[in-house]
């Protein structure tokens, strides 16, 4: 067993059982639904279907990241047990949680100068960030020491690809990501924007695809273009969805048919309540290992 703790935020969007089975610890973000605060605890407090149904019915949502005090309270028991820590955060391109984690680390190292606390910016989100955590758990279980694992995470995080599409533009308009006019025309013309995360961990629109069938084909085409070894890709593949499982399953079926050497079936997770508060229902995200993201 490793002498350090592998940790992340709940925004890595794996299931509670997945985190527990891989011995990955997590700290929860928070969100508000019509003014009432809840923990983003992987659907335990509020099932995902209930959350997305409330959004579809007009509920107002807000999110809040983990603050410094919460990180201090979360890290302290591990340090008191004599454990070092590697904590990976949600991308700094979409959240300021990295700053909170770094501030907590600096405060705690004054009290525990013999311990190590490494903080890594995932430059990723949702189950793509989760796929990074799963690989780090593999390397830990294979015996990789903390310093080497920290260096590996920094070196390889940009090889994790994140591709997203949405069939519902309502919440992109509501959040100011696209204009009302663009949202109206997009809805009328059945436009599904295709986005990915750039090398700074920001979500960037890449293409406007007309029709759900076409965007499903195109997102898998992007995987073929960028996956390590192309159609011979032999890594894991994760998908997240915000209450549109059938669309996610259609992407997974196409991936499994095209990539014959996958490391196991495609894993389909839910987009959690933090990320989902901004995307709303109707978003599918595809994650895999590939060439380095350079822009």
C-alpha positions as CSV (number, residue, x, y, z in Angstrom):
1,X,0.0,0.0,0.0
2,X,1.3,3.5,-0.9
3,X,2.4,5.8,1.9
4,X,0.5,8.7,0.4
5,X,-3.1,9.8,-0.4
6,X,-4.3,10.2,-3.9
7,X,-7.1,12.8,-3.9
8,X,-9.2,15.0,-6.2
9,X,-12.4,17.1,-6.2
10,X,-15.9,15.6,-6.7
11,X,-15.9,17.4,-10.1
12,X,-13.9,14.4,-11.5
13,X,-17.4,12.9,-12.0
14,X,-16.7,9.3,-11.3
15,X,-19.2,7.2,-9.3
16,X,-18.8,7.0,-5.5
17,X,-18.2,3.2,-5.9
18,X,-15.5,3.9,-8.5
19,X,-13.6,6.3,-6.2
20,X,-13.9,3.8,-3.3
21,X,-12.8,0.8,-5.4
22,X,-9.7,2.7,-6.6
23,X,-8.9,4.2,-3.2
24,X,-9.2,7.8,-4.5
25,X,-10.3,10.3,-1.9
26,X,-12.4,13.4,-2.9
27,X,-13.7,16.6,-1.5
28,X,-17.0,18.0,-2.6
29,X,-17.8,21.2,-4.4
30,X,-21.2,22.9,-3.6
31,X,-24.2,24.1,-5.6
32,X,-27.4,25.9,-5.0
33,X,-30.8,24.9,-6.5
34,X,-33.4,27.7,-6.1
35,X,-31.4,29.2,-3.2
36,X,-30.9,26.0,-1.2
37,X,-27.3,24.7,-0.9
38,X,-26.3,21.1,-1.5
39,X,-23.0,19.2,-1.7
40,X,-21.8,18.0,-5.1
41,X,-21.5,14.5,-3.7
42,X,-21.8,12.4,-6.8
43,X,-25.6,12.2,-6.8
44,X,-25.9,10.9,-3.2
45,X,-27.9,13.8,-1.8
46,X,-29.9,14.5,-5.0
47,X,-30.1,12.0,-7.8
48,X,-28.9,13.3,-11.1
49,X,-32.2,12.8,-12.8
50,X,-34.0,14.9,-10.2
51,X,-31.3,17.7,-10.5
52,X,-31.6,17.9,-14.3
53,X,-35.4,17.7,-14.2
54,X,-35.4,20.7,-11.8
55,X,-33.1,22.6,-14.2
56,X,-35.4,21.7,-17.2
57,X,-38.3,23.1,-15.2
58,X,-36.6,26.4,-14.6
59,X,-34.8,26.0,-11.3
60,X,-32.0,28.5,-10.7
61,X,-28.5,27.1,-10.1
62,X,-25.3,28.5,-8.7
63,X,-22.0,26.7,-7.9
64,X,-19.3,27.4,-5.3
65,X,-15.8,25.9,-5.2
66,X,-14.0,24.4,-2.2
67,X,-12.6,27.1,0.0
68,X,-9.3,27.2,1.9
69,X,-10.7,26.3,5.3
70,X,-12.5,23.3,3.8
71,X,-9.2,22.1,2.2
72,X,-7.4,22.6,5.5
73,X,-10.0,20.5,7.3
74,X,-10.0,17.9,4.6
75,X,-6.2,17.5,4.4
76,X,-5.4,17.6,8.1
77,X,-6.5,14.1,9.1
78,X,-4.3,12.6,6.4
79,X,-1.3,14.6,7.6
80,X,-2.0,13.6,11.2
81,X,-1.9,10.0,10.1
82,X,1.6,10.6,8.7
83,X,0.5,10.5,5.1
84,X,1.7,12.7,2.2
85,X,-0.8,13.9,-0.3
86,X,-1.2,14.3,-4.1
87,X,-4.3,16.3,-4.8
88,X,-5.5,17.0,-8.3
89,X,-7.9,19.9,-8.9
90,X,-10.5,20.8,-11.4
91,X,-9.0,22.9,-14.3
92,X,-7.8,26.4,-13.5
93,X,-9.3,27.3,-16.9
94,X,-12.8,27.1,-15.5
95,X,-12.4,27.3,-11.7
96,X,-10.3,29.1,-9.1
97,X,-10.2,26.0,-6.8
98,X,-6.5,25.6,-7.5
99,X,-5.8,28.8,-5.6
100,X,-7.7,27.5,-2.6
101,X,-5.8,24.2,-2.6
102,X,-2.5,25.9,-2.9
103,X,-3.3,28.3,-0.1
104,X,-4.3,25.4,2.2
105,X,-1.1,23.5,1.3
106,X,1.1,26.5,2.2
107,X,-0.8,27.0,5.5
108,X,-0.5,23.3,6.5
109,X,3.2,22.9,5.5
110,X,4.0,25.4,8.2
111,X,2.4,23.1,10.7
112,X,3.6,19.9,9.2
113,X,7.0,20.7,7.6
114,X,8.0,17.1,7.3
115,X,5.0,16.2,5.1
116,X,4.6,16.6,1.3
117,X,1.5,18.1,-0.2
118,X,1.5,18.2,-4.0
119,X,-1.2,20.1,-5.9
120,X,-1.7,19.4,-9.6
121,X,-4.0,21.4,-11.9
122,X,-5.7,18.8,-14.0
123,X,-6.4,21.2,-16.9
124,X,-9.4,19.0,-17.3
125,X,-13.0,18.5,-16.1
126,X,-15.7,15.9,-15.5
127,X,-14.9,12.3,-16.2
128,X,-11.8,13.3,-18.3
129,X,-10.3,14.6,-15.1
130,X,-11.6,11.3,-13.6
131,X,-9.8,9.3,-16.3
132,X,-6.6,11.0,-15.3
133,X,-7.3,10.1,-11.6
134,X,-7.9,6.5,-12.7
135,X,-4.5,6.3,-14.4
136,X,-2.8,7.8,-11.5
137,X,-4.4,5.2,-9.3
138,X,-3.0,2.5,-11.7
139,X,0.5,3.9,-11.4
140,X,0.3,4.2,-7.6
141,X,-0.9,0.5,-7.4
142,X,2.1,-0.5,-9.6
143,X,4.4,1.0,-7.0
144,X,5.2,4.4,-8.3
145,X,6.4,6.7,-5.5
146,X,4.8,10.1,-4.8
147,X,7.5,12.4,-6.3
148,X,7.5,10.4,-9.6
149,X,3.7,10.3,-9.7
150,X,3.5,14.1,-9.3
151,X,6.0,14.5,-12.2
152,X,4.1,12.0,-14.3
153,X,0.8,13.9,-13.8
154,X,2.3,17.2,-14.8
155,X,3.9,15.7,-17.9
156,X,0.9,13.7,-19.2
157,X,-2.2,15.7,-18.2
158,X,-2.4,17.4,-21.6
159,X,-2.6,14.0,-23.3
160,X,-6.1,13.6,-21.9
161,X,-8.6,14.7,-24.5
162,X,-12.0,16.2,-23.7
163,X,-14.6,16.6,-26.4
164,X,-18.2,17.8,-25.7
165,X,-21.4,18.4,-27.6
166,X,-24.8,19.6,-26.6
167,X,-28.2,19.1,-28.1
168,X,-29.8,21.7,-25.9
169,X,-28.5,25.3,-26.1
170,X,-30.8,26.7,-23.4
171,X,-28.3,26.9,-20.7
172,X,-25.5,28.0,-23.0
173,X,-27.6,31.1,-23.7
174,X,-28.6,31.4,-20.0
175,X,-25.0,31.4,-19.0
176,X,-24.0,33.9,-21.6
177,X,-21.8,31.5,-23.6
178,X,-23.8,32.1,-26.7
179,X,-26.2,35.0,-27.6
180,X,-29.9,34.6,-27.6
181,X,-30.0,35.1,-31.3
182,X,-27.4,32.4,-31.9
183,X,-29.2,30.1,-29.5
184,X,-32.5,30.7,-31.4
185,X,-31.0,30.0,-34.8
186,X,-29.1,27.1,-33.4
187,X,-32.2,25.5,-32.0
188,X,-34.2,26.1,-35.3
189,X,-31.5,24.6,-37.4
190,X,-30.7,21.8,-34.9
191,X,-27.1,23.0,-34.4
192,X,-25.1,21.0,-31.9
193,X,-21.9,22.8,-31.0
194,X,-18.8,20.6,-30.6
195,X,-16.3,21.8,-28.1
196,X,-13.1,20.7,-26.5
197,X,-10.6,21.7,-23.7
198,X,-7.5,23.6,-24.9
199,X,-4.0,23.4,-23.4
200,X,-5.0,26.0,-20.8
201,X,-8.0,23.9,-19.6
202,X,-10.6,26.2,-21.1
203,X,-13.7,24.9,-22.9
204,X,-13.4,26.1,-26.5
205,X,-16.1,25.9,-29.3
206,X,-14.6,24.1,-32.3
207,X,-17.4,23.3,-34.8
208,X,-21.1,23.8,-35.3
209,X,-22.6,20.5,-36.5
210,X,-26.2,20.2,-37.8
211,X,-28.1,17.4,-36.3
212,X,-27.6,14.9,-33.5
213,X,-26.6,12.0,-35.7
214,X,-23.9,14.0,-37.4
215,X,-22.4,15.4,-34.2
216,X,-22.3,11.8,-32.7
217,X,-20.3,10.7,-35.8
218,X,-18.0,13.8,-35.6
219,X,-17.1,13.4,-32.0
220,X,-15.9,9.9,-32.7
221,X,-14.1,11.1,-35.8
222,X,-12.2,13.5,-33.5
223,X,-11.2,10.6,-31.3
224,X,-9.8,8.7,-34.3
225,X,-7.8,11.8,-35.2
226,X,-6.3,12.4,-31.8
227,X,-6.3,9.0,-29.9
228,X,-3.0,7.4,-29.1
229,X,-2.3,4.9,-32.0
230,X,-5.5,6.0,-33.8
231,X,-7.8,3.1,-34.4
232,X,-5.4,0.8,-32.5
233,X,-6.1,2.8,-29.3
234,X,-5.7,0.4,-26.4
235,X,-6.5,2.8,-23.5
236,X,-9.7,3.4,-21.5
237,X,-12.5,5.6,-22.8
238,X,-15.0,7.4,-20.5
239,X,-18.1,9.3,-21.4
240,X,-20.2,11.7,-19.3
241,X,-23.8,12.7,-20.0
242,X,-26.2,15.2,-18.4
243,X,-29.5,13.3,-18.4
244,X,-29.2,12.1,-22.1
245,X,-28.0,8.5,-21.6
246,X,-29.3,7.3,-25.0
247,X,-27.1,9.9,-26.8
248,X,-24.1,8.8,-24.6
249,X,-24.8,5.1,-25.4
250,X,-24.9,5.9,-29.1
251,X,-21.4,7.5,-28.9
252,X,-20.2,4.5,-26.8
253,X,-21.5,2.0,-29.3
254,X,-19.8,3.8,-32.2
255,X,-16.5,4.0,-30.2
256,X,-16.6,0.3,-29.3
257,X,-17.4,-0.7,-32.9
258,X,-14.6,1.4,-34.3
259,X,-11.8,1.0,-31.7
260,X,-11.4,-2.8,-31.4
261,X,-8.5,-2.7,-28.9
262,X,-10.1,-0.6,-26.1
263,X,-9.1,-1.5,-22.5
264,X,-12.6,-2.7,-21.5
265,X,-16.0,-1.3,-22.4
266,X,-16.6,2.4,-22.6
267,X,-17.6,3.7,-19.1
268,X,-20.6,6.0,-19.0
269,X,-20.9,8.4,-16.1
270,X,-23.1,11.3,-15.2
271,X,-22.0,14.9,-15.6
272,X,-22.0,16.1,-11.9
273,X,-24.0,18.9,-10.5
274,X,-21.2,21.4,-10.6
275,X,-20.4,21.1,-14.3
276,X,-24.0,20.3,-15.0
277,X,-25.2,23.6,-13.5
278,X,-23.5,25.3,-16.4
279,X,-24.2,22.9,-19.2
280,X,-27.8,21.9,-18.3
281,X,-29.2,18.6,-19.6
282,X,-28.4,17.4,-23.1
283,X,-24.5,17.4,-23.0
284,X,-22.3,14.4,-23.9
285,X,-18.6,14.4,-23.3
286,X,-16.0,11.9,-24.6
287,X,-12.6,11.4,-23.0
288,X,-9.6,9.4,-24.1
289,X,-5.7,9.5,-24.1
290,X,-4.1,10.9,-27.2
291,X,-1.6,13.4,-28.7
292,X,-0.7,16.5,-26.7
293,X,-3.2,19.3,-26.6
294,X,-1.3,22.3,-27.9
295,X,-4.0,24.9,-28.5
